[in-house]
């Protein structure tokens, strides 16, 4: 049941991310082409329109409008730009002047509602239509003579968002499939471990193992939320334009890798026994995590004061990925404790046989009765929290032979001290 819920949550988050990016890109495209059409219409003089209407393609008014619209088409990368009079006939057409001018505009059938609104005095955007083997959309803006509408400028362009949305859909589909596959695999391994425990151990041992498996499954569900949040954030940033697509794709790849590593670590926990915690640089991992959270902390109006006492590096008995996870959970907890902004203090220092990293916030603090139980699964001080982040953090630190000490005073803030043994000691 938990695996099914997690799979559905993953698919739902990916679909929500796609819809948000879809709506944002379409809105940005419509806004851009309406601006182009409105600006162009404002630059067409009513007298020039009248001259083009009466004098034809040899009049000075016609030539002036043609040059203006042709320049606009080339500069903005549009498919076509045309001027349509109040009778819905084409006065000037950049793409095919010999074929369409003086005839009823094709947009009267392809984009009739948008054209009607423009001739009534309001700029409008059409839905997609197919012409010449291309899918286009048109923005049509009125040319005014005082309060009267004398003509309309129509700009036609291919929807620039289509390739981006196709690429995003493929990537999010891949993310959802990989996440669901990982969840299913993990659930299958848990079931297999539960069956083995039921055959080999007594009832008390079986109960303890099943409880541990339940905690591990919940921990995995918690860890999946972070990559999905980043995926969603990355997708939202695509609204800035095509250049952001590449950056978002890179985020997707990085988060898939992170999810894979996380699942692998939990599988190792599930197997039990001695675990190879590796080695890592506690100082480098701390600096990298602070750099990763720089934008998030700035958005929350939180400043970080960094105090160095352990030198440029500190090799400890914990791999870099686990170190970053420890720091990430503690720093985000400290930020959550300061909802109105404030200051975080981050210190490192060398002690005999170990290195210590201290993270201090000046937030609400934690009551003594809650502090004594902090770090237990599902125990949290946050309204929307799961209580699993600190549980995982303590588990990672203890797997290296270290310890996590939390000190807090209500109204003054909280200090978390990560104690990590030196590698080789």
N, C-alpha and C positions, 0 to 999 in steps of 0.2 A: 504494500500500500504506500509506504514512504517513497519507494523508488518511483512508483507511478506518479505520485504527487510532484516529486522533484522533476521528473521528465516533463510533465505538463507545465510546471512553472518555467522551465527552461525554454520550451517552445513558445509559451505565452510571452515571455520577456523579449525573445527575438522578434516575434510578430509585432509587439508594441513598439520596439525600436524601429522596425521597418516602417510602420505607419507614421510615426513621428517624422522620420526623415522624408518620407514620401510627401507628406503634407507641407513640410517646410520647403522642400525643393520646388514643388509646384507653385507655392505662394511666392517664392522669390522670383521665379521665372515670370509669372503673371505681372508682378509688380514692375519688373524690369521692362517688359515690352510695352506695358501701358505707359510708363514714363517716356519711353522713346516715342510712341505714337502721340502722346500729349504734347511733348516738346516740339515735335515736327509740325503738328497742327497749329500750334501757337505762332510758328514762324512763317506760316502761309498767309499772305495778305488777302482779304476778301476781293480787293480790286484786281489782284493777279488772277484769282480764280475766275472772276467775271471775264477778264480778257482772254484767258485760255478757253473758256466756254464759247465765246463768240468768235474769236479769231482763229481757233484751231491750232494745229501743230506748227504753224509758221509764225505765230504771234510771239511777242516778247514775253508775255505772261506765261505761256506754255513752256517756253525754253527755260525760264527762270525756275519754274516749279520742277521741271524734269531734272535740271542740274542739282537742285536741292535734294530731291528724293534719291537720285542716283548716288550722290555723295553719302547720304545717310545709310543707304543699303550697304555700300562698300565698307564704311567705317564701323558699322554695328554688326556686320556679318549676317545680315538678314537674307531670307529667301526672296522676298519681293516687297516693294513699297508702291502704293498706288493712291491716287486721289479720285474720290467718288463724289459726284454731285448729288443734289437733293433728289433727283429722279432715279438714283441708283445706277446711273451710267458711269462708265470709267472715263475720266477726263485725261489722266496721265497714268501710265503703267510702265514701270521701269523694266520689268522682265520681258514683256512681249507687247511693245507699243503698237506694232502693225496689226496684231491679231485681235487685241481686246479693246483698244480705245474707241470711244463713241458707242460702244455696245453695252448692254446690261452687264453689270459686274458679276463675275462668278461667285463672289462672296454673298450675293443676294440669296443664293441657295445653299452655299457651303457654310456660311456664318450669318444666317438671316437674323437671329435674335440680337447678336452683337451689333450688326450693322443698323438695325432698327433703333437700338438704344443710342448709338452714336449720333444718328441723324435727328434723334429727339433731344440731344444735348448732353449725353453722359457717355464718357469713355467706357469701353467694355472689352472683354476678352472672350473669344469663342472657345468652344470645345474643340477637340482634335478632329481633323478631317483629312481625307486622302486626296491628293492631287498630283498627277505626274509621277506616281510611284513613291511619293514622299508623304509622311505624316506631318502636318503643319498645324499651327494655331495662329490666329490673327488677333491683334489688338487694334481697335478702331476708335479714333478720337475725333470730335467735331471741330470743324473750322468755323469760327464765329464771326459774324458781322454785327457787333453790338449784342443784342439778345437773340438774334436770329442765327440759325445754322445754315450756312451756304453750301457746305461740302463736308467730307470726312476723309481723314488720312488713315489708311490701313497698312499696318506693317505685319508681314507674315514671316514666321520663323519656325524651324524645327525645334521641338521640345528638347532643350539641352540636358534635361534631367534624366531622360530615358536610359542612357548608358550607365549613369551613376546608380540608378535604382536597380537595374539589372545586376550590376556587380555586387551591390549591397545585398540583394536577395540571395545571390549564390553564396556569399560568404556567411550570412546569417543562417542559411539553411545548413551549411557545413558545420557551423558552431553548434546548432541545435542537435544535429545527428551525432556529432562526436560526444557532446555532453550526455545525451540519452544513452549512447552506447557505453560510456564510462559508468553511468549510474547502474545500468542493467548488469554490466560485468561485476561491479562492486557488490550489488545485491546478490548476484549468483554466488560469489565467493563467500559472502557472509552466510548464506543458506548452507553452503557446503561445509563451512567451519562449524556451524551449529549442529549439523547432522553428525559430524565426527565427534564433537564434544558429547553429544547425547549418548553415543555408543561407548565411549572410553572413560567417562568420568561419572562420579556419583551425582545425586540430584543437586547438592549444594554447589558443586563445581560447575555443573551445567547452567544453573541459574546465574552464577557470577559471569560466566562467559557470554551468555545471552545478553545480560545487562551491558557488558562492555561493548558487545557488537552494536547494541542500540545506540550507545553514546558515540561510537565511531560513525555510524550512519548519520546521526544528527550533525556531527562535526563536519562531515563531507557536505551535507546540505548547506551548512553555514558558509563553508569556504567557496561553494559555487556562487554565492551571492556577490562576492567581490568582483570576480571576472565579469559577471553579467552586468554589474553596475558600470564597469569601465567600458564594456562593449556598448552599452546604451549611451554613455557619455560621449564616446567616440563617434557614434552614429549621429548624435545631435549636432556635433560640430561640423558635419558635412554641409549644413545649410550655408556655410560661407562660400561655397563654390567648388568647382571641380578639383582645384588644387588640394582641398582638404580630403578628398577621397583617398589619395595615396597615404596620407597620415593615418586616416581611420583604418585602412587595410592593415597597416603595420601594427596598430594596436590590437586588431583582431588576432593576428598571427601570434603576437606576444602573449595574449591572454589564453589562447588555446594551449600554448606551450606551458603556461603556468598552471592551467587546470590539469594538464596531463601529469606534471610533476607532483601536484598536490594529491591527486588520486593515487599515484605510485607510492607516495609517502604513507598514506592511510592504509594501503594494502600491506605495506611493511609492518605497520603497527598491528594490523589484524593477525599477521602470522605469529607475532609474539617473539620472545627470545631476545638475544642481543641484537642491537641495531647499530649499524655503522653510521654515526652522526657526522663523520667527515671532519674537515677543518675549514676555518674561514677567518677572515680579517674582521674583527668586531668593529673597528673604527671605520674602515672602508664601507662596510655594509650600512652602518649608521648614517654616514654622509650621503650615501646613495638613496637611502630611504627618505632623508630630509629633503633631498633634491626632488624626489618623486612627489612629495607632498607639498612642495613649495606653493604651487598654485592653489591647492585646496585650502591650505592654512591662510593664505592671503585673502581668499574669497570669504573666509570666516572672520577676517579682521584679527588674526592671531599672529603675533610676532614670536620669533624663536631666538633665544639667547644661547649661544653655543660656547661652552667652556671646555677647553682641552687640557688633559693632564696625563694622558697615557702615551703621548707621542704620535707618530704618524701611522703606526700600525699596531695591531694587537691580535696575534694568532691564537685562536681558541678552539675548543673541541666541539664545534658546531658549524655545519656547512653554510655558505653564504645565503642560500635560499631560505633556510630556517631562521637565520639571523634577521633577514629582512622581514620575515613574517612576524617575528617577535616584536621588532621595533614598530612595524606598521600598526599592529593591534594596540600597542601601548600609546603611540602618538595619537591615533584616532580616538582612543578613549579619553586622553587628556584634552583633545580638542572638543569632544562632545561635552566634557565637564565645564567648558567655557562657552556657553551658547551666545553670549554677548561680546565675544572677542576677549582679548587679553594677551597674556604673556606666558610662554612655555620656557623652561630652563632645561637644557640638555647638557649633562656633564659626563665625561669619561675620566677614569683614573686607574692607575696601576696599584694593585695591592699584592702582598706576598702570595704567590701561587695562583693569582687570578686577576682578571680585569673586571671592572664594574662600570656599568652605564646607568646613570640616574636621570629620570625624566620627571619633572615637577610641573604641575599646573597650579593655578591659583583660583580654582573654581569652587564649587559648592562643598566639596569634601564628602566623606562617607561616614555614616554613623558607626559607632563601635560594634554594635551587634551585627551589622551587615559586613563590616570589615573582617570579622572573625571567620565568616563563611565565604568570603569572596574567592572566586576561582573554581567553585564547585559548578558542575554542569547545570545549565538552565537557571542559575542564580544571577540576576542582573539588577542594576540600579536604573536602567534605561527603560522608558515606556515602550519602545519598539525593539529592544534588544533581545538576544537569545541567551546570553550568558555563556556562550561557547567560545568566544574569542579569547577571553582570559584563561579559560580552561586549556585551550590549545597552546597558548603562550607558555603557561607554567609547565605543560607536558614537554614542550620542546626544550625549554631551559633545563629541566630536570634530566632529560635524556642525555645531556652532555655532562652530567655530574654537577651542574650548577644549581642555583636557587633564584627564586623571584620573591623579593620582599616588598610589601606594600605598606606604606605608612600614610595615615590621613587624619585630618582634623576638620570637623564640620565648620564651614565658613572660612577656612584658611587654604584648603587645597589638598592635593594628594601627591605623594612621591612614590615612584616605582623604581626599585633598584634591581637591576639584572646582574647577577654574579655568575661569571663564566670562568671555568678553569683554564689556565694557560695550556696550550698544546704542548705535550712533552713532560708536563709536571705531574 
